Structure formats: structure tokens, C-alpha cells
Amino acid sequence: MSIFDKAKAKAEELLGRAEQLYGESHGDAAATADGEAREAAAEAEEEQLDAERHRREDGLGTGR
């Protein structure tokens, strides 16, 4: 995981939220649903990246 991967996931999450808000404000159900899905996928990716980081940190600490 790099800082760029985490930043990309956060940007995708924010883009999804913006699309969701656009859909809600314009009565566009497809945009709302797509935004929700994009936001959820980005959150899942960010959680996965955090879990990978924690596994690596735990692995480094046990070698002593």
C-alpha cells in the first residue's frame, strides 16, 4: 500500500458521494445508486489497504 493508493481510494469515495448528492438533488435515481455503489467500493478498498498495512506492521514487530 502506498500513500497514493490510499489517496486514490479517498478521492473515489468523495467522487461517489458527490455523484450521490447530485442524483438526490436532481431526482436522478441512477446517479444516486451509482454514487452510493462507488462510495461503498472505495470505502471497502480503503479498509482493505488499512488491513494490509496492519498485517505488515504486525509481521515486522514479531521478528525480534
C-alpha positions as a Markdown table, in Angstrom:
| # | Residue | x | y | z |
|---|---|---|---|---|
| 1 | Met | 0.0 | 0.0 | 0.0 |
| 2 | Ser | 1.3 | 3.4 | -0.8 |
| 3 | Ile | 0.0 | 6.8 | 0.1 |
| 4 | Phe | -1.1 | 7.2 | -3.5 |
| 5 | Asp | -3.3 | 4.1 | -3.3 |
| 6 | Lys | -5.0 | 5.5 | -0.1 |
| 7 | Ala | -5.4 | 8.9 | -1.7 |
| 8 | Lys | -6.9 | 7.4 | -4.8 |
| 9 | Ala | -9.4 | 5.4 | -2.7 |
| 10 | Lys | -10.4 | 8.5 | -0.7 |
| 11 | Ala | -10.8 | 10.5 | -4.0 |
| 12 | Glu | -13.1 | 7.8 | -5.4 |
| 13 | Glu | -15.1 | 7.8 | -2.1 |
| 14 | Leu | -15.6 | 11.6 | -2.4 |
| 15 | Leu | -16.4 | 11.4 | -6.0 |
| 16 | Gly | -19.1 | 8.7 | -5.3 |
| 17 | Arg | -20.5 | 10.9 | -2.5 |
| 18 | Ala | -20.7 | 13.9 | -4.9 |
| 19 | Glu | -22.4 | 11.8 | -7.5 |
| 20 | Gln | -24.9 | 10.5 | -4.9 |
| 21 | Leu | -25.7 | 14.1 | -3.8 |
| 22 | Tyr | -26.1 | 15.2 | -7.4 |
| 23 | Gly | -28.6 | 12.4 | -8.0 |
| 24 | Glu | -30.5 | 13.1 | -4.9 |
| 25 | Ser | -30.8 | 16.8 | -5.6 |
| 26 | His | -31.8 | 16.3 | -9.3 |
| 27 | Gly | -34.1 | 13.3 | -8.7 |
| 28 | Asp | -31.8 | 11.1 | -10.7 |
| 29 | Ala | -32.1 | 7.6 | -9.1 |
| 30 | Ala | -29.5 | 6.1 | -11.4 |
| 31 | Ala | -26.9 | 8.7 | -10.4 |
| 32 | Thr | -27.8 | 8.3 | -6.7 |
| 33 | Ala | -27.4 | 4.5 | -6.9 |
| 34 | Asp | -24.2 | 4.7 | -8.9 |
| 35 | Gly | -22.8 | 7.2 | -6.4 |
| 36 | Glu | -23.7 | 5.0 | -3.5 |
| 37 | Ala | -22.0 | 2.0 | -5.1 |
| 38 | Arg | -18.9 | 3.9 | -6.0 |
| 39 | Glu | -18.6 | 5.3 | -2.4 |
| 40 | Ala | -19.1 | 1.8 | -0.9 |
| 41 | Ala | -16.5 | 0.2 | -3.2 |
| 42 | Ala | -14.0 | 2.9 | -2.3 |
| 43 | Glu | -14.6 | 2.5 | 1.4 |
| 44 | Ala | -14.1 | -1.2 | 1.1 |
| 45 | Glu | -10.8 | -0.7 | -0.8 |
| 46 | Glu | -9.6 | 1.8 | 1.8 |
| 47 | Glu | -10.4 | -0.7 | 4.6 |
| 48 | Gln | -8.5 | -3.4 | 2.7 |
| 49 | Leu | -5.5 | -1.2 | 2.3 |
| 50 | Asp | -5.6 | -0.4 | 6.0 |
| 51 | Ala | -5.8 | -4.2 | 6.9 |
| 52 | Glu | -2.8 | -4.9 | 4.6 |
| 53 | Arg | -0.8 | -2.2 | 6.4 |
| 54 | His | -1.7 | -3.6 | 9.8 |
| 55 | Arg | -0.7 | -7.1 | 8.7 |
| 56 | Arg | 2.7 | -5.9 | 7.5 |
| 57 | Glu | 3.2 | -3.9 | 10.7 |
| 58 | Asp | 2.3 | -6.9 | 12.8 |
| 59 | Gly | 4.7 | -9.1 | 10.8 |
| 60 | Leu | 7.6 | -6.6 | 11.3 |
| 61 | Gly | 7.1 | -6.5 | 15.0 |
| 62 | Thr | 7.3 | -10.2 | 15.6 |
| 63 | Gly | 10.7 | -10.8 | 14.2 |
| 64 | Arg | 12.6 | -9.8 | 17.3 |
